[in-house]
Amino acid sequence: MAYKQYTKCVAPGSFVDLSPENWVGLVLIGQGVLALLAIVTLAVIAALSPLSSKPAILLAIILVLEIIAFLTWWLEGRLICLNEEERNCAIIGRVKSHGLASAFKGGDDDYTMNLILAAGQEHLLAINPKITNIGRGYTTKEDYLTLLHCEFEGDGIYQLRQYMYAILALLTLAFYLPWPLDFILSLLAILLGILGGIRDFRSPNQATNPGNPLDVNPNLGTLSGGDLIVVKGEWIYDSLHAGWHEIHPVRHCEIILEREHIVVPPGEELDWQHYVVTNPATGQPVDFTDPVSAESYRQYWCGKIREAEDPETGGSRDDPRNDWTIHPLVDGCKPPIIIT
């Protein structure tokens, strides 16, 4: 199944905190601010004397390297793996809220979804010793204590890092070239930074390639508040904030029952008793407030997701298009043997 993923989670013992809440992150940000001020100062002097161009370019290289280090941490070091695949092979919940943020998030353009979980999945939100054992804590915000936060990844931070790599290449080349070539390449680097900012420094709902539930399942349809869904993804702890658990990224999503098909009597608020669903595995109605009943239904969906992910489901091994040994471009799609 197709889904966008630009992040990687790290084992708890390998986690290094570069967030602004930690002194290492504060030092990194402080160095970046000082480098930026020095670059601006030297750039002004460079207009009068080419002798200051090399120091300005060197400081710009240091600044870009610091930005790349932080963006790499965001993508590959910020999320801590919790990894309980068997327990999380399917997660049953109903949509409380979803969508792209309208506020600027520094290039982060993930699509977020919050779920009210069926019974028996409380471990997904509970304080985890893997996290507390490394000295990390948890938020006190009620939404993150009662709702499971899920994210469909966008490419904003990843593309921002790609721009930084290109800027670094231009600046490095400029450092070894004589004036005015170094000045010209530096201007190109600045222009590239502006283009990157125009592309990525906008609110998620205006981003070029934001997260989208349809990336996970093109046949998903339109999510609505109150939909009963099943999701699967990487279960992680997000360390950037005060700390909470997420499914990030979501790798599978199906709507089990649409909100428009759920009958709520007048005067009542939508709740689990209004979700009338039969468990195909048992033929019995599902009670989403009963851990045993909800777990049986979760196991049913766990099996269905595994079937969908299994490349051999449906006899694909016997498909002539998959009958190859070296590579499908070399010896694939062998024609059937004809006996005369």
HELIX and SHEET records of a PDB file:
HELIX    1   1 PRO A   12  SER A   14  5                                   3    
HELIX    2   2 TRP A   23  ALA A   46  1                                  24    
HELIX    3   3 PRO A   50  SER A   52  5                                   3    
HELIX    4   4 SER A   53  GLU A   76  1                                  24    
HELIX    5   5 GLU A  122  LEU A  124  5                                   3    
HELIX    6   6 PRO A  129  THR A  132  1                                   4    
HELIX    7   7 GLU A  142  THR A  146  1                                   5    
HELIX    8   8 GLY A  156  TYR A  176  1                                  21    
HELIX    9   9 LEU A  181  ASP A  200  1                                  20    
HELIX   10  10 PRO A  204  GLN A  206  5                                   3    
HELIX   11  11 PRO A  213  VAL A  216  1                                   4    
HELIX   12  12 ARG A  259  HIS A  261  5                                   3    
HELIX   13  13 TRP A  272  HIS A  274  5                                   3    
HELIX   14  14 PRO A  291  GLU A  309  1                                  19    
HELIX   15  15 SER A  316  ASP A  318  5                                   3    
HELIX   16  16 PRO A  320  ASN A  322  5                                   3    
HELIX   17  17 PRO A  328  ASP A  331  1                                   4    
SHEET    1   A 7 CYS A   9  VAL A  10  0                                        
SHEET    2   A 7 LEU A  79  CYS A  81  1                                        
SHEET    3   A 7 LEU A 228  ASP A 238 -1                                        
SHEET    4   A 7 ILE A  91  GLY A  99 -1                                        
SHEET    5   A 7 TYR A 111  LEU A 117 -1                                        
SHEET    6   A 7 LEU A 148  PHE A 152 -1                                        
SHEET    7   A 7 TRP A 244  LEU A 257  1                                        
SHEET    1   B 2 THR A 278  ASN A 279  0                                        
SHEET    2   B 2 GLN A 284  PRO A 285 -1                                        
END                                                                             
